[in-house]
Amino acid sequence: MKTVENPAKNFEVSNLSPLKFLNSKKKKKKEKKKKKKKKKQKKKEKEKEKEREKEREKDKQREKEKEKEKEKEKEKRKKKKKEKERIRI
């Protein structure tokens, strides 16, 4: 085994030619980048899903509010109708 001197790290290489060593190093670097990119993409996807969930919740809340408003309107109509009935009588 050879020891390769690198200012950042000292590490051992097992009988690899310098070219193969560099290629393997590049490969590892590419794989690392891919993993990082994948991780970042997953994180973005999670964030998007959270946003969608928030939107769904807001929509549900809006629907509830609309329903309440409709109920209030119905009650008002009923009251007006009753008032008209009283006035007639």
DRENNUMAR-196235 format. One record per atom (N, C-alpha, C): chain; z, y, x negated. Coordinates in nm, 2 decimals, padded with zeros to 4 digits. Layout:
N
<mol: A	up: Z	north: Y	east: X>
...
***
This chain:
89
<mol: A	up: 00.00	north: -00.12	east: -00.08>
<mol: A	up: 00.00	north: 00.00	east: 00.00>
<mol: A	up: 00.00	north: 00.12	east: -00.09>
<mol: A	up: -00.08	north: 00.22	east: -00.05>
<mol: A	up: -00.09	north: 00.35	east: -00.12>
<mol: A	up: 00.00	north: 00.45	east: -00.04>
<mol: A	up: 00.05	north: 00.54	east: -00.12>
<mol: A	up: 00.12	north: 00.65	east: -00.06>
<mol: A	up: 00.03	north: 00.78	east: -00.07>
<mol: A	up: 00.01	north: 00.84	east: 00.04>
<mol: A	up: -00.08	north: 00.96	east: 00.05>
<mol: A	up: 00.01	north: 01.08	east: 00.05>
<mol: A	up: -00.02	north: 01.17	east: -00.04>
<mol: A	up: 00.06	north: 01.29	east: -00.05>
<mol: A	up: 00.00	north: 01.40	east: 00.04>
<mol: A	up: 00.08	north: 01.44	east: 00.13>
<mol: A	up: 00.04	north: 01.55	east: 00.22>
<mol: A	up: 00.15	north: 01.65	east: 00.22>
<mol: A	up: 00.12	north: 01.78	east: 00.22>
<mol: A	up: 00.23	north: 01.88	east: 00.21>
<mol: A	up: 00.32	north: 01.87	east: 00.34>
<mol: A	up: 00.26	north: 01.83	east: 00.45>
<mol: A	up: 00.34	north: 01.82	east: 00.57>
<mol: A	up: 00.42	north: 01.69	east: 00.58>
<mol: A	up: 00.36	north: 01.58	east: 00.54>
<mol: A	up: 00.43	north: 01.45	east: 00.55>
<mol: A	up: 00.39	north: 01.36	east: 00.43>
<mol: A	up: 00.47	north: 01.27	east: 00.40>
<mol: A	up: 00.44	north: 01.17	east: 00.31>
<mol: A	up: 00.43	north: 01.04	east: 00.39>
<mol: A	up: 00.32	north: 00.97	east: 00.38>
<mol: A	up: 00.31	north: 00.85	east: 00.46>
<mol: A	up: 00.22	north: 00.75	east: 00.39>
<mol: A	up: 00.23	north: 00.62	east: 00.43>
<mol: A	up: 00.17	north: 00.51	east: 00.36>
<mol: A	up: 00.04	north: 00.47	east: 00.44>
<mol: A	up: -00.06	north: 00.43	east: 00.36>
<mol: A	up: -00.18	north: 00.38	east: 00.42>
<mol: A	up: -00.21	north: 00.25	east: 00.36>
<mol: A	up: -00.24	north: 00.15	east: 00.45>
<mol: A	up: -00.26	north: 00.02	east: 00.40>
<mol: A	up: -00.41	north: -00.01	east: 00.37>
<mol: A	up: -00.44	north: 00.00	east: 00.24>
<mol: A	up: -00.57	north: -00.04	east: 00.19>
<mol: A	up: -00.69	north: 00.01	east: 00.27>
<mol: A	up: -00.68	north: 00.13	east: 00.32>
<mol: A	up: -00.79	north: 00.19	east: 00.39>
<mol: A	up: -00.87	north: 00.28	east: 00.30>
<mol: A	up: -01.00	north: 00.28	east: 00.31>
<mol: A	up: -01.07	north: 00.38	east: 00.23>
<mol: A	up: -01.05	north: 00.52	east: 00.29>
<mol: A	up: -01.06	north: 00.62	east: 00.21>
<mol: A	up: -01.03	north: 00.75	east: 00.25>
<mol: A	up: -01.11	north: 00.79	east: 00.38>
<mol: A	up: -01.24	north: 00.75	east: 00.38>
<mol: A	up: -01.32	north: 00.78	east: 00.50>
<mol: A	up: -01.26	north: 00.72	east: 00.63>
<mol: A	up: -01.23	north: 00.59	east: 00.62>
<mol: A	up: -01.18	north: 00.52	east: 00.73>
<mol: A	up: -01.04	north: 00.58	east: 00.77>
<mol: A	up: -00.97	north: 00.62	east: 00.67>
<mol: A	up: -00.84	north: 00.68	east: 00.70>
<mol: A	up: -00.86	north: 00.81	east: 00.78>
<mol: A	up: -00.95	north: 00.89	east: 00.73>
<mol: A	up: -00.98	north: 01.02	east: 00.80>
<mol: A	up: -01.03	north: 00.99	east: 00.94>
<mol: A	up: -01.12	north: 00.90	east: 00.96>
<mol: A	up: -01.17	north: 00.87	east: 01.09>
<mol: A	up: -01.06	north: 00.82	east: 01.18>
<mol: A	up: -00.97	north: 00.73	east: 01.13>
<mol: A	up: -00.86	north: 00.69	east: 01.22>
<mol: A	up: -00.77	north: 00.80	east: 01.25>
<mol: A	up: -00.75	north: 00.89	east: 01.16>
<mol: A	up: -00.67	north: 01.01	east: 01.18>
<mol: A	up: -00.73	north: 01.10	east: 01.29>
<mol: A	up: -00.86	north: 01.11	east: 01.28>
<mol: A	up: -00.93	north: 01.19	east: 01.38>
<mol: A	up: -00.92	north: 01.13	east: 01.52>
<mol: A	up: -00.94	north: 01.00	east: 01.52>
<mol: A	up: -00.93	north: 00.92	east: 01.64>
<mol: A	up: -00.79	north: 00.94	east: 01.71>
<mol: A	up: -00.69	north: 00.93	east: 01.63>
<mol: A	up: -00.55	north: 00.95	east: 01.68>
<mol: A	up: -00.54	north: 01.09	east: 01.74>
<mol: A	up: -00.59	north: 01.18	east: 01.67>
<mol: A	up: -00.58	north: 01.32	east: 01.71>
<mol: A	up: -00.65	north: 01.34	east: 01.85>
<mol: A	up: -00.77	north: 01.28	east: 01.86>
<mol: A	up: -00.85	north: 01.28	east: 01.98>
<mol: A	up: -00.77	north: 01.22	east: 02.10>
<mol: A	up: -00.71	north: 01.10	east: 02.07>
<mol: A	up: -00.63	north: 01.03	east: 02.17>
<mol: A	up: -00.51	north: 01.12	east: 02.21>
<mol: A	up: -00.45	north: 01.18	east: 02.12>
<mol: A	up: -00.34	north: 01.26	east: 02.15>
<mol: A	up: -00.38	north: 01.38	east: 02.24>
<mol: A	up: -00.49	north: 01.44	east: 02.21>
<mol: A	up: -00.55	north: 01.55	east: 02.29>
<mol: A	up: -00.58	north: 01.50	east: 02.43>
<mol: A	up: -00.64	north: 01.38	east: 02.44>
<mol: A	up: -00.67	north: 01.33	east: 02.57>
<mol: A	up: -00.54	north: 01.31	east: 02.65>
<mol: A	up: -00.44	north: 01.25	east: 02.59>
<mol: A	up: -00.31	north: 01.23	east: 02.66>
<mol: A	up: -00.25	north: 01.36	east: 02.71>
<mol: A	up: -00.26	north: 01.46	east: 02.62>
<mol: A	up: -00.20	north: 01.59	east: 02.65>
<mol: A	up: -00.28	north: 01.65	east: 02.77>
<mol: A	up: -00.41	north: 01.63	east: 02.76>
<mol: A	up: -00.50	north: 01.69	east: 02.87>
<mol: A	up: -00.47	north: 01.62	east: 03.00>
<mol: A	up: -00.45	north: 01.49	east: 03.00>
<mol: A	up: -00.42	north: 01.41	east: 03.12>
<mol: A	up: -00.29	north: 01.45	east: 03.18>
<mol: A	up: -00.19	north: 01.47	east: 03.09>
<mol: A	up: -00.06	north: 01.51	east: 03.13>
<mol: A	up: -00.06	north: 01.64	east: 03.20>
<mol: A	up: -00.14	north: 01.73	east: 03.14>
<mol: A	up: -00.15	north: 01.87	east: 03.19>
<mol: A	up: -00.22	north: 01.86	east: 03.33>
<mol: A	up: -00.32	north: 01.78	east: 03.34>
<mol: A	up: -00.39	north: 01.76	east: 03.47>
<mol: A	up: -00.30	north: 01.71	east: 03.58>
<mol: A	up: -00.22	north: 01.61	east: 03.54>
<mol: A	up: -00.13	north: 01.55	east: 03.63>
<mol: A	up: -00.03	north: 01.66	east: 03.68>
<mol: A	up: 00.02	north: 01.74	east: 03.59>
<mol: A	up: 00.11	north: 01.85	east: 03.62>
<mol: A	up: 00.05	north: 01.94	east: 03.72>
<mol: A	up: -00.08	north: 01.98	east: 03.69>
<mol: A	up: -00.15	north: 02.07	east: 03.78>
<mol: A	up: -00.17	north: 02.01	east: 03.92>
<mol: A	up: -00.20	north: 01.88	east: 03.92>
<mol: A	up: -00.21	north: 01.81	east: 04.05>
<mol: A	up: -00.08	north: 01.81	east: 04.13>
<mol: A	up: 00.03	north: 01.79	east: 04.06>
<mol: A	up: 00.16	north: 01.79	east: 04.13>
<mol: A	up: 00.18	north: 01.93	east: 04.19>
<mol: A	up: 00.15	north: 02.03	east: 04.11>
<mol: A	up: 00.17	north: 02.17	east: 04.15>
<mol: A	up: 00.09	north: 02.20	east: 04.28>
<mol: A	up: -00.04	north: 02.15	east: 04.28>
<mol: A	up: -00.13	north: 02.17	east: 04.39>
<mol: A	up: -00.07	north: 02.10	east: 04.51>
<mol: A	up: -00.02	north: 01.98	east: 04.49>
<mol: A	up: 00.04	north: 01.90	east: 04.60>
<mol: A	up: 00.16	north: 01.98	east: 04.66>
<mol: A	up: 00.24	north: 02.03	east: 04.57>
<mol: A	up: 00.36	north: 02.11	east: 04.62>
<mol: A	up: 00.31	north: 02.23	east: 04.70>
<mol: A	up: 00.21	north: 02.30	east: 04.66>
<mol: A	up: 00.15	north: 02.41	east: 04.73>
<mol: A	up: 00.10	north: 02.37	east: 04.87>
<mol: A	up: 00.03	north: 02.26	east: 04.87>
<mol: A	up: -00.02	north: 02.20	east: 05.00>
<mol: A	up: 00.10	north: 02.17	east: 05.09>
<mol: A	up: 00.20	north: 02.11	east: 05.04>
<mol: A	up: 00.32	north: 02.08	east: 05.12>
<mol: A	up: 00.38	north: 02.20	east: 05.18>
<mol: A	up: 00.39	north: 02.31	east: 05.09>
<mol: A	up: 00.45	north: 02.43	east: 05.14>
<mol: A	up: 00.36	north: 02.49	east: 05.25>
<mol: A	up: 00.23	north: 02.48	east: 05.24>
<mol: A	up: 00.14	north: 02.53	east: 05.34>
<mol: A	up: 00.16	north: 02.46	east: 05.47>
<mol: A	up: 00.17	north: 02.33	east: 05.46>
<mol: A	up: 00.19	north: 02.24	east: 05.58>
<mol: A	up: 00.32	north: 02.29	east: 05.65>
<mol: A	up: 00.43	north: 02.31	east: 05.57>
<mol: A	up: 00.55	north: 02.35	east: 05.63>
<mol: A	up: 00.54	north: 02.48	east: 05.70>
<mol: A	up: 00.47	north: 02.58	east: 05.63>
<mol: A	up: 00.44	north: 02.71	east: 05.70>
<mol: A	up: 00.37	north: 02.69	east: 05.83>
<mol: A	up: 00.26	north: 02.61	east: 05.82>
<mol: A	up: 00.19	north: 02.58	east: 05.94>
<mol: A	up: 00.27	north: 02.53	east: 06.06>
<mol: A	up: 00.36	north: 02.43	east: 06.02>
<mol: A	up: 00.45	north: 02.38	east: 06.12>
<mol: A	up: 00.54	north: 02.48	east: 06.18>
<mol: A	up: 00.59	north: 02.57	east: 06.09>
<mol: A	up: 00.67	north: 02.68	east: 06.14>
<mol: A	up: 00.60	north: 02.77	east: 06.23>
<mol: A	up: 00.48	north: 02.80	east: 06.19>
<mol: A	up: 00.39	north: 02.89	east: 06.28>
<mol: A	up: 00.37	north: 02.83	east: 06.42>
<mol: A	up: 00.35	north: 02.70	east: 06.42>
<mol: A	up: 00.32	north: 02.63	east: 06.54>
<mol: A	up: 00.45	north: 02.64	east: 06.63>
<mol: A	up: 00.56	north: 02.61	east: 06.57>
<mol: A	up: 00.69	north: 02.62	east: 06.64>
<mol: A	up: 00.71	north: 02.76	east: 06.70>
<mol: A	up: 00.68	north: 02.86	east: 06.62>
<mol: A	up: 00.69	north: 03.00	east: 06.67>
<mol: A	up: 00.60	north: 03.03	east: 06.79>
<mol: A	up: 00.48	north: 02.97	east: 06.78>
<mol: A	up: 00.38	north: 02.99	east: 06.89>
<mol: A	up: 00.43	north: 02.92	east: 07.01>
<mol: A	up: 00.49	north: 02.80	east: 07.00>
<mol: A	up: 00.54	north: 02.73	east: 07.11>
<mol: A	up: 00.66	north: 02.81	east: 07.18>
<mol: A	up: 00.74	north: 02.87	east: 07.09>
<mol: A	up: 00.85	north: 02.95	east: 07.14>
<mol: A	up: 00.80	north: 03.07	east: 07.22>
<mol: A	up: 00.70	north: 03.13	east: 07.17>
<mol: A	up: 00.64	north: 03.25	east: 07.24>
<mol: A	up: 00.58	north: 03.21	east: 07.37>
<mol: A	up: 00.51	north: 03.09	east: 07.37>
<mol: A	up: 00.46	north: 03.04	east: 07.50>
<mol: A	up: 00.57	north: 03.02	east: 07.60>
<mol: A	up: 00.67	north: 02.96	east: 07.56>
<mol: A	up: 00.79	north: 02.93	east: 07.65>
<mol: A	up: 00.84	north: 03.06	east: 07.70>
<mol: A	up: 00.86	north: 03.16	east: 07.61>
<mol: A	up: 00.91	north: 03.29	east: 07.66>
<mol: A	up: 00.82	north: 03.35	east: 07.76>
<mol: A	up: 00.69	north: 03.34	east: 07.74>
<mol: A	up: 00.59	north: 03.40	east: 07.83>
<mol: A	up: 00.60	north: 03.33	east: 07.97>
<mol: A	up: 00.62	north: 03.20	east: 07.96>
<mol: A	up: 00.63	north: 03.12	east: 08.09>
<mol: A	up: 00.76	north: 03.17	east: 08.16>
<mol: A	up: 00.87	north: 03.18	east: 08.09>
<mol: A	up: 00.99	north: 03.23	east: 08.15>
<mol: A	up: 00.97	north: 03.37	east: 08.21>
<mol: A	up: 00.90	north: 03.45	east: 08.14>
<mol: A	up: 00.88	north: 03.59	east: 08.20>
<mol: A	up: 00.80	north: 03.58	east: 08.32>
<mol: A	up: 00.70	north: 03.50	east: 08.32>
<mol: A	up: 00.61	north: 03.49	east: 08.44>
<mol: A	up: 00.70	north: 03.43	east: 08.56>
<mol: A	up: 00.78	north: 03.34	east: 08.53>
<mol: A	up: 00.86	north: 03.28	east: 08.64>
<mol: A	up: 00.96	north: 03.39	east: 08.69>
<mol: A	up: 01.02	north: 03.46	east: 08.61>
<mol: A	up: 01.11	north: 03.57	east: 08.65>
<mol: A	up: 01.03	north: 03.67	east: 08.74>
<mol: A	up: 00.92	north: 03.71	east: 08.69>
<mol: A	up: 00.84	north: 03.81	east: 08.77>
<mol: A	up: 00.80	north: 03.75	east: 08.91>
<mol: A	up: 00.77	north: 03.63	east: 08.91>
<mol: A	up: 00.73	north: 03.56	east: 09.03>
<mol: A	up: 00.85	north: 03.56	east: 09.13>
<mol: A	up: 00.97	north: 03.53	east: 09.07>
<mol: A	up: 01.09	north: 03.53	east: 09.15>
<mol: A	up: 01.12	north: 03.66	east: 09.21>
<mol: A	up: 01.10	north: 03.77	east: 09.12>
<mol: A	up: 01.13	north: 03.90	east: 09.16>
<mol: A	up: 01.03	north: 03.94	east: 09.28>
<mol: A	up: 00.91	north: 03.90	east: 09.27>
<mol: A	up: 00.82	north: 03.93	east: 09.38>
<mol: A	up: 00.86	north: 03.86	east: 09.50>
<mol: A	up: 00.91	north: 03.74	east: 09.49>
<mol: A	up: 00.95	north: 03.66	east: 09.61>
<mol: A	up: 01.07	north: 03.74	east: 09.67>
<mol: A	up: 01.16	north: 03.79	east: 09.59>
<mol: A	up: 01.28	north: 03.86	east: 09.64>
<mol: A	up: 01.24	north: 03.98	east: 09.72>
<mol: A	up: 01.15	north: 04.05	east: 09.65>
<mol: A	up: 01.10	north: 04.18	east: 09.71>
<mol: A	up: 01.03	north: 04.15	east: 09.85>
<mol: A	up: 00.96	north: 04.05	east: 09.86>
<mol: A	up: 00.89	north: 04.01	east: 09.99>
<mol: A	up: 00.99	north: 03.98	east: 10.09>
<mol: A	up: 01.10	north: 03.91	east: 10.05>
<mol: A	up: 01.20	north: 03.87	east: 10.15>
<mol: A	up: 01.29	north: 03.99	east: 10.17>
***
